[in-house]
Amino acid sequence: VKKAKTAKDSNTHGLTKCRVLLAELEAHPDAWPFLTPVNQKAVPGYRKVIKKPMDLSTIREKLTNNQYLNLETFIADVNLIFDNCEKFNEDDSEIGRGGHSMRRFFDKRWTELLD
Ligand SMILES: Cn1cc(C(=O)NCCCNC(=O)c2ccc(F)cc2)ccc1=O
């Protein structure tokens, strides 16, 4: 029997789904370019082109610090990783293909986890 949803309940369930989704993204074979912030000293042009860098370790930090209000704000940061990747990398490159692969995986998994 589905309990009446309070704001707190939705938040808790939403955050549990964030933890599940983040763990799966971190464990994905194509996750390696996205596990840590892009090294802006080592990657020419990145600082100028990408206005809002994002990566899985930063999302992990924000989740640990309770900085995500709900599933939507979490999904927005994950999509930022993939949008940055598409902006900076050719589709036909190792990292570009990895970003598309991860986005397809994420889209499938969060829609499966929806209530
Ligand atoms: C998302 N993006 C990443 C890069 C990039 O060059 N990233 C370097 C990845 C180096 N990191 C690793 O190799 C690694 C990290 C953790 C791990 F557990 C195993 C391997 C360049 C453009 C771009 O748009």
The ligand as an ORCA input file, in Angstrom:
! r2SCAN-3c Opt
* xyz 0 1
  C      35.416     14.835    -19.816
  N      36.717     15.135    -20.396
  C      37.843     14.501    -19.895
  C      39.064     14.781    -20.471
  C      40.286     14.100    -19.960
  O      41.333     14.127    -20.570
  N      40.215     13.469    -18.811
  C      41.401     12.815    -18.355
  C      41.003     11.522    -17.785
  C      42.172     11.057    -16.977
  N      41.625     10.249    -15.956
  C      41.839      8.922    -16.042
  O      42.459      8.396    -16.939
  C      41.277      8.135    -14.932
  C      40.657      8.774    -13.870
  C      40.127      8.007    -12.824
  C      40.243      6.622    -12.867
  F      39.744      5.890    -11.865
  C      40.861      5.994    -13.946
  C      41.389      6.751    -14.977
  C      39.193     15.681    -21.539
  C      38.057     16.302    -22.013
  C      36.798     16.036    -21.438
  O      35.772     16.595    -21.858
*
